[in-house]
Amino acid sequence: MRTIVVLNPKGGCGKSTIATNIAAYFSIKGKRVTLADCDPQGSSDDWLSARPDKYSAINGIAVEHDRLKIPRNTEILIIDTPAAMEDKRLKKYLRKAQSLVMPIIASPIDIRAAERFLNELFSFRGSINNKIKIATIANRVREDTLIAAKLENYLNNIRLPNGKKLPFMTMLRASQNYIRASEQGLSIFELPPSKTYYDREQWAPLLRWLNSKRSIPK
C-alpha cells in the first residue's frame, strides 16, 4: 500500500484541497483510494460527503485516537493531517508516511512557520530522505507578487540534512476553480479541461513526482 501524507502544522495552508485532489487523481487512474481525514475540522470528510456517486469512488475512513481503520484492498492511502501537532503525534504520522507533501502559503508568517517546521522535521534523524520522501509546494499563490517570488526563492534553496536539495515541485495559483470543485465534491481534474488547463499544468510536476520512484523510499 502506498501512503501519501499531506502535512504542515500551520493551519490555513490548503492541506485538504491538496489531499482531496491527490485522492481524486489516483482514483480517476483506477486505483483503490482511501482518504483519511485526521483534521477535527473535517474538510476532507465534507468533500467526500458532497462527492456524486457517478464519479470514481474514494473510501473515507474514521480516525479514532489517531488510529486508522484502513480497508484491506486499499492501494493508495492519502492522509489529511491536522494543524498544531505536538512531536508525539507528528512522529505517528511520519511513521505511516512514504511520501510527504507540504503545502506552504506565500505570506511572511507562513514562510517563517515553514522554516521552523522543516528544521524540526529534519531533527528526526533517519526519517527524512531515508524512510520518507518529502516535497514542498507553494499553494494559493497570487502570481507576480513579491511575496510569491520570495517563497519560490526560499523553497528552491532548502537543503536536506544530507546536503541534497529538498524537492520543490510547483506553485499552485489561488484559483476559483478549486472552490467550485470543492463545493461539488470534485477535483480540479474533474472540471472541464478547457476551464482548468492552467491549473492542471501547475499540478503536473507534483503528479510526475508522486508517480516516480523518486517519491518512494528505497
Secondary structure, 3 states (H helix, E strand, C coil): CEEEEECCCCCCCCHHHHHHHHHHHHHHCCCCEEEEECCCCCHHHHHHHHCCCCCCCEEEECEECCEECCCCCCCEEEEECCCCCCHHHHHHHHHHCCEEEEEEECCHHHHHHHHHHHHHHHCCCCCECCCEEEEEEEEEECCCCHHHHHHHHHHHCCECCCCCECCEEEEEECCHHHHHHHHCCCCHHHCCHHHHHHHHHHHHHHHHHHCCHHHCCC
